Amino acid sequence: MKGPWTAEFTDTPYEEIGESWVVDGPDGSICTIDCPLDERESVAHLIAAAPELYAACAAMIEWDEAEKNARPYDEDGGRAFHDRMTLCERAFDLARKAIAKARGEQS
């Protein structure tokens, strides 16, 4: 399923689980968290952050590939270097946001 996904508390009982956390996506429910009660919220936030964590990892790989295939700085006046730094900044911004979401600091 595509993202974004959200973690939400529900007091609607799910079978024998009781109150729980659910992860929803744009196309419907992803999962209901069924683990020890004191871990449900953190697990729900981590699962909900999966699409963003994937995107951050993909951006880091894109940046790494650009670094491995870099042209000399003086060949293009530093344009390729600037482009790689933009990729790097984007990758780390995505990573910071994904980690914050996984920690439950944003949704």
C-alpha positions in Angstrom: 0.0 0.0 0.0 1.2 3.5 -0.7 1.6 6.1 2.0 1.3 8.1 4.0 0.3 5.9 6.9 -1.0 7.2 10.2 -1.0 5.6 13.7 -4.1 6.2 15.7 -5.5 5.1 19.1 -8.8 3.5 19.0 -11.0 2.5 21.9 -13.1 0.3 19.6 -12.3 -3.2 20.7 -10.7 -5.4 18.0 -11.7 -9.0 18.7 -10.1 -10.0 21.9 -7.4 -7.3 21.8 -9.4 -4.6 23.3 -8.3 -1.0 23.1 -5.4 -0.7 20.7 -3.5 1.3 18.1 -4.2 0.9 14.4 -2.2 2.0 11.3 -4.2 3.3 8.4 -3.2 4.2 4.9 -5.0 6.0 2.1 -6.6 2.8 0.9 -7.7 1.6 4.3 -6.4 -0.2 7.4 -2.9 -1.5 7.3 -2.9 -3.3 10.7 -4.0 -3.4 14.3 -1.2 -3.6 16.8 -1.4 -6.8 18.9 1.6 -6.8 21.2 2.2 -6.1 24.9 0.0 -3.1 25.8 3.0 -0.9 26.9 4.6 -1.3 23.4 1.5 -0.8 21.2 1.9 3.0 20.7 5.6 2.9 19.8 5.1 -0.1 17.5 2.2 1.7 15.7 4.3 4.8 15.1 7.2 2.7 13.8 5.0 0.9 11.4 3.2 4.1 10.3 6.6 5.6 9.4 7.5 2.7 7.1 6.8 4.6 3.8 8.8 7.6 5.0 11.7 5.4 6.2 11.7 3.7 2.8 11.8 7.0 1.0 14.6 8.3 3.1 16.7 5.1 2.5 16.0 5.4 -1.3 17.1 9.0 -1.3 20.3 8.1 0.5 21.0 5.4 -2.1 20.3 7.9 -4.9 22.8 10.3 -3.2 25.4 7.6 -2.8 25.1 6.5 -6.4 25.6 10.1 -7.5 28.8 10.3 -5.3 30.1 7.1 -6.8 29.6 8.4 -10.3 30.7 12.0 -9.6 32.6 14.0 -12.3 35.5 16.1 -11.4 34.6 19.5 -9.8 36.4 21.5 -12.4 34.7 19.7 -15.3 31.4 21.6 -14.9 32.2 24.4 -12.6 30.9 22.6 -9.5 27.3 22.1 -10.8 27.4 18.3 -10.3 28.8 18.9 -6.8 26.0 21.3 -6.0 23.4 18.7 -7.3 24.9 16.0 -5.1 24.8 18.3 -2.1 21.1 18.9 -2.8 20.5 15.2 -3.0 22.3 14.7 0.3 20.3 17.5 2.0 17.1 16.0 0.8 18.0 12.5 2.0 18.9 13.7 5.4 15.8 15.9 5.7 13.6 12.8 4.8 15.5 10.7 7.3 15.0 13.3 10.1 11.3 13.5 9.4 10.8 9.7 9.1 12.6 9.2 12.4 10.5 11.8 14.1 7.4 10.1 12.8 8.6 6.7 14.0 9.2 8.2 17.5 5.6 9.5 17.5 6.8 13.2 17.3 4.8 13.9 14.2 2.2 12.1 12.1 
